[in-house]
Amino acid sequence: MKVKVNQNCIGCGMCIDICPEVFEYNDDGLSRAKSEEVSDSLKDSISEAQEACPVDAIEVE
Ligand code: SF4
């Protein structure tokens, strides 16, 4: 599966707390996916991060 953080991100850090395997801060203090392609085994954790994101910035394919 593919994960992307779009420009809506406000850097609240929720996704990084919930799923540090996938998300990290970039140099601007916003979130980014460590790698665009991530293991399907992280699906539940990514869904949780997606639901927690206050600005719908996490896109999953
Ligand atoms: S939860 Fe959403 S707004 Fe918060 S850091 Fe993650 S992507 Fe950005």
Boltz pocket constraint, residues with backbone or C-beta under 6 A from the ligand:
constraints:
  - pocket:
      binder: B
      contacts: [[A, 5], [A, 8], [A, 9], [A, 10], [A, 11], [A, 12], [A, 13], [A, 14], [A, 15], [A, 16], [A, 30], [A, 31], [A, 49], [A, 52], [A, 53], [A, 54], [A, 55], [A, 56], [A, 57], [A, 58]]
      max_distance: 6.0
